[in-house]
Each structure stands twice: as structure tokens, then as C-alpha cells.
Amino acid sequence: MRVTLEASALLGPPAGMRTYVLELVRRLSAQNPEDLYRLYVGRWAPFPPAAEVWPGTPPPNLALELRRLPFAPVLRLEHTLGLNLQERLLPRADVFHGTAQFLPRLRKTPSVLTLHHWGDMTHQAGSWRRFYYDTAVKQSIRWADRVITVSNFTRDHFLERTGLSPERVRVVPHGVFDPLPSPGPDELAALRRRYGLPPRFALCLSRLNPGKNVVRLVRAFSRLAPRHEGLGLALVGHADAGYLREVRAAVADCRMEARVVLTGPVPDAEVPAFYAACEAFVFPSTSEGFGIPVIEAMAMGRPVAAANATALPETVGGAGALFDPLDEEAIAAGLESVLEGGPRRAELTAKGLARAAQFTWAAAARATRAVYGELA
């Protein structure tokens, strides 16, 4: 089978969609050596070296299809006039997989579309983002032969709001580390030095934008900080520029400069060490289709406190503390409940390990390949 996957997320900041493409394709190519997988990226800007697009040595049945084209205008033409411009440029495929919630106009190629989240427009700005969510995503749902959602919550959301027919939908959850990393003491010590991390800290690892609700987390942390001397808060991940200013302002207003660390983006290889080094993981997001970091933290044996919003209760599955993400006192109480030692912390850690074991990228790849098989 020849499968083309739209893979523009590989050139974006470290975030859930990028993790999805990398981990899914790694398993697909390993499980199905007779298949050919092409990662297609179209854009006008020059491409980085191939080694930066796909980290490491690509498997023998994986090819990069990097096409320089005015991507945004082309996509607009496809979604407004119905022209199949990109399909004509690409080698023939048995299935095209839109991994980032949109499809080009396809006339000959069966298509699969993955929906990760619903795009809360209160968090979006600019004509391109509005076109993406208002037009490209909604029309791609109509065009797709099969739709993959990453949670039941996401499936139900799109069924309710877009008229998507249930028989076209398959739920395929994300996975987690395989094999499970085990950072050693020297690696953790080096990480602390590199980023100025305190001996004890709570971790929030995520792309920082309004939907991640980090400003409220900073304020909530300031409420419990006086009761936890020496405890820090590490905010790890790429931050949208405008929102980063809001986060920094909140840190300054709460006088938490000495206790809140903003690392910016970090290499994929360092992510497991952040989980291993932290005291607990906190995820206050109000806009989540699955929440990969929650499961990663559980897999690394860290107790989790997360928002009781969108897909997170489904992902947590009773294996973490849930809180109201719009209530700073509730966020503080939720985080504090997993920081304290004793039976509660031990119980959540054990439940988290068991919960994380249910999610593997190998299983996600097998289920995704089965969807391809329905069409090819």
C-alpha cells in the first residue's frame, strides 16, 4: 500500500500534532515494511535539511515529499473553487492521510482525516486561522472518506456540530513512550543545571497558548507557594509570542520570578527527563482533544492533576486529580493534592501507571493501518 501523509506539523513547534506524526509513522513503517509511506509538506519558505524534518535515519519505506509552493493560497483555491491542485503534483497514492485536520481537494485518492481538537475561535486570531477552522477543517470533514478522532469526546463534539456521519468515524487514541525512557541521575542533574530547575518543582509541559490556561496556573501556584517552601513551577514548551507576554506579566504580578521557570521549547530527547525530574504534573488546559502530556507523565510514574474540561476527564480515566480550570483556588487545591505524600499520592501514581499502559503508539498504528485498509 502507498500512503501519503500530510506532515506539515513536522516543521512546526513541538506540540501534540508533531508528536502524533512522528510516533505514528515510526510504528506504521516498522509494522508494515511492504508499505510505502510518503510524508508530504508543501510550503513557500525554504525547507530545512532533511535531517531536521525527520529526526534520525528514516526507515527504508519512508520518503519525504517536500514541495515548494505557495501553500496558503493553494489551499484557499482548493477549498473555495474545488480545484485539485496538490493531488496533481504528488505521486499516486492508495490513501491520503490528512494528519493535521485538513485535506487538499482530492478527486482520485481515498482520504483519511485526523481530528485532534475543535479550534475554539475565542483563542484564534488572523484571517488564516479563521479560514483554517471556519472553512478548511469543516470542508475537509465533508470530503474525507474516513475520519479518525483521538478521543470519544472529540468524536462527539464533531458529530454534534458538523453533521459528520458516525459510520465514517473511527476513534484511535494517541500513544505513549515505547520503550519507556529511564533517565539516569547524571542526566537529571544536567537538566537541572541547563534550565535552572529547583530541586523540587511541579511541571506543566505544553505549547503555551490561551487554551492551555497557564496564566491561571501561575496565579494558582502563587496561592500555594507560601505553604511549600522551595517548590518551583516549570512551564516547558514553545509559547505563542503574545501569550508569552501575558504569562510573564502574571509571573511578575504574583512576584514569582524566583520560583517559576519558563524554558521555552526543548528537544524531544529531553522531554522524558523533565517528567522524571518533577514532583508532580499539572495540566490546566481548557481546550484539549486528548492530552498526550497527561499520559506521558503517568507513564513516567508522576501523579497528575488536570482540568475537568473537554477530553481530559476521559484521558485521565480516574487515574488523576481533576479540578475546575476556571477557578484558581481549585487549580491550587488540585495541584496540592498530588504534591502531598502519603496514600493518595501513591494511589494516583499506581493508577496512572496502569492507565498509561493502555495507550501505545503501536496500537494506534495498527488501528490507523486498519482504517487505510478499509479504503485501499
N, C-alpha and C positions, 0 to 999 in steps of 0.2 A: 504494500500500500504506500502511496505517495501522499504525504500530508504537508501542507503549507500552514505554518502558524504565524499570524501577525504578531510581531515581537518587539514593537516599539518600546515597551516597558523596560527592555534591557538597557536602553540608553537614558532612562530616567533616573531619578534619585532612588536610593534603596528604600523600598516600600513593599507592600503586600503583593502587588501585581508583578513586580520584578521577581520576587521570591517564587511566585507561582510559576512563571515561565521557566525559570532556571531549574527548579526542582522537578516539575512535571516532565520537561523534555529530557532531563537526565535519566529518569526512570523509563519513560517511553522508549528511548533509543536503546537502553540496555535490555529491556524486556522483549523488544521486537526487532531483533537485528536484521530481519528481512525487509523491514520498512525503511523508507527514506523520509527523513524529516527536514524540512526547509524552514529556517527562521527568516521571515521576511520583514524588513524595515524599510520604509520609504520616508525620505526627508530631504530638504534642500541643503541644509548645512552639511559641511564635510563630515565624513564618518571618521571616528577614531580607529586606531589599528584593530584588527580582528580580535586580538588577544584581550582587548578591553570590552569588546561586545560580548564575547563568550569567554568567561574566565577559565583558564586552563586549556588543555588539549581537547578539541571537540571529538566526540566519538566518530567512528568511520561512516556511520549512516546519518550524520548530521551535516547540513550545508547551510551557509549564511548567504542570504539573498538580499544584498544591500543595494537599494536603488535610489539614486539621487533624483528627486523630483519635488516639485512644489506641493508638498503633501496636503496642507490645509486647503488650498484652492481646489486640488483634485478631489478631495473628499467632499467638499461642498458641491462640486459639479455632479458627483455621483449621487449624492443624496437629494439634490434639488431637481436635476434633469434626468436621473436614472441611467447615466452613461456608465458603461463597464470599462473604465479606463485602466485600472490597475490589473484586472484579470488578463487583459491583452498583453501586459508586459511580463507576466510571470510564466515560468514553465508549467505545463499542465499538471494538475494535482487531482487525486481522487477525493480529497476532502480539504476544505479550507477552514481553519480554526481561528476565529477572532478572539484572542485571549484577553483583550482589554476593552470589552463591552461594545465594540463597533465592528462592522463589516464593510468592505468595499462592495460595490454593486457587482454581483456575480450572476452570470446567466447560464454557465455550463457546469459550474463546480458546486457540488453539495456543500453546505456550510454548517458549522457548529459555532455557537456564540456563548462565551462565558460571561455571566453577570456576577460581579463581585459586590456591588453596592448600588444604591439608587440615586446618588448625586443630589443631596439636599441643596436646593438652589439658594438657600439663605447663606450658604458658605461659598458660593461661586461668584466670580466677577469677570467681566470682559466678554466680548462677543464670541470668541472662540469657545470658551467654556459653556456658554449658553447654547451655542449651536450644537456642541458635543452632546449635552444632556437633553436638550429640547428636541433635537432633530436626529442626530446620528444614532444615538443609543435607541431611541424609540423606534426608528425606522429599521434599524438592524434587527430588532426583536421581531418585526414583521417579516423580514427577509429570511431569517435563519430557519434551516430545516430542523435543527435540534438546538435546544438551549440548555446549557449547564448552569445551575446555580450552586453556590458554595455552602448554602445552608437552607433549611426549610423556611426560616424567616425571610430570606431573600426571595425564595420562590413565591411565597405567599404574597409578599409585597408587590412583585411584578404581576402576578396573576390578578390581583385586585385592581391595579392601577393602569394596566396596559392592554387588557384583553387578551393576554397571552394564553394560548390553549394548553391545558395541563398535559395532554398527551405528547406534546413536543418537549417537555421539561424533564431533565434528569438532575437529581441532586448528587453532587460529588464534593464532599468536604475536602478542605486542604489537609496537608500532612504536616509532619514534624521531622526533626533531625533523624537521619538514618545513614550511618550508625550514629549513636548518641555521642557527642563530644565529651571529653573529660579533661578540661584544662587543669594543668598542674599548678602547684604553689608558685613556682617561678613565673609562670605566665600570668597569674593573677596579680602578683606583686608588680610585674612590669606594666600591666594595665593600669593599676592604681597610680603608679608614677607618671605614666604617659598622660593621663587625663586629670590628674589631681583629685582622685576619688578619695573620700574619707574611709576609715576602716569599716564603718557601718553606714549603709545607705539603702534607701528604697529606690527602686528602678522603675522608670517609665520609658520603654523603648518603642518608638513610633515615629512616623512622619508627623511633624508638628504643624497642624493647621487648625482652624477654628473647630472643626468637627471632633478633634481629639481632646478638646476641653482642658487644655493644660493650664490655662490661666487660673481656672477654679482650683485645679490641683495644687498650684503654688500657694494660693491663699489658704487652702485646707491644710497643707503641710505646715504653714506658719502657725496654725492653731495648735497643732500637737507637738511642734518642735520644742517648746519650753519643757515638756514632760519627758523628752528623750534627748538628753544631753549627748552631743557628739554624733547624732544621727544626721545624715545628709540625704538629699534627693538628687538623683541623676536623671536628667532629661536627655535621652540619647536618640539621635536621628536627625535627618535633614529637616530644616524648618523653612516654611514659606516666609519670604522676607518681611512682608507686612505683619504677619502674625508673630514673628520673632521679636519685633519691637514691642508688641503687647506683652509677650512673656517676660522680656527683660524689664519692662516697666512694672509688672506685677512683682517681680523679684525685688526690685528696688523699693517699691511702696511697702512691701512686707519686711524690709530690712533683712532679707535672707541671702544676700550676696555671698556670705561666707559659708552657706550651707546648701545652696542649690548650684549644681554643676550642669552647664549646657555644653555638651561635647560636640554638637554638630554631627554630620554624617560620619559613620565609622565603617571600616571594611567588613565584609561579610564574615571573614575568618575570626574577627574579634567578638562577634555577637554572642556566641556561647559563653565566653569568659565574663561578659557583663552579667548574664544570668547567674553564673556560678559565684560571682563575687558579691552579689546583692543580698540584702537581708530579706527582702520581700519584693513582689512585683505588683504594681498598681496600674490600672488601665481605665481611665475615666471617660473614654470615648462615648460620644452621643450619636455617632454615625458609623456603624460598623456592619459589614456584610458577613464577616466571620470572626476575625480577630486572631491572626496567626500568632502574634507575640504571647497571647494568653496560654496557648497550648505549648509553645516553646518553653516558657517559664515553668510550667508544670512538669514538663519532661525533664527539666534540669533540677527538679526537686525543690522548687521555690514556691511558697504559698502565695496565692493570688487573691487580690481584691480588685473587682471590676465593676463597671457600671451595670445596672439592671435595665439596660436600654438596648434597643434594636436586636442584633443577633447574639449579643454577649451572654445572656442567660442560657441560651441553647448551647453555645460553645463551652461555657463553664460547666454546665451539666451537674450542678450541685457540688462541684469539687472546689469551690472558692467562695469567698465572701462577696456579696453583692451590695451595692449602695446606690442611692439616688444621685446621679451625676450632676444634677442642678442644685444640690444642697451641699454647701461647703462643709457644714458640720457632719453630714452623713458621709462625705468622702473621707474626712479626717477619722471618723469612727471606724469606717471600713478598713482603712489602711492600718489604723492602730490595732485592730483585732487580729491582723495577720503578723504584726510585728511582735506582739507579746508571745512569750514562750508558753510551754505547758501543753496540755492535751489538745486544745483547739488547734494550735499551730501544727502539731504532729498529725492530727487527723486530716487537716486540709492538705498537708504535704503528701500523705499517703493516698488520699483520694485523687489529688492532682496527678500523681504518677500513673495511677490506674486509668484515669480519664485520658491522659495524653497517649497512652499505649493504644487507644482505639483509632488514632489518626496517623496514617502513614502515607508518604508520597507514593510508595509502591502500590498501595491500594487505590489511591487517586488516579494513578497512571493506568492501572488495569481497567478501572471503571470508565475512564475517558476513552481508552482504546476501544472498549465495547461500544461506546457511542459512535465512534468513527465507523465501526463495523456495521452499524445499522444503516449507514448511508453509502458506503463504498461499494 
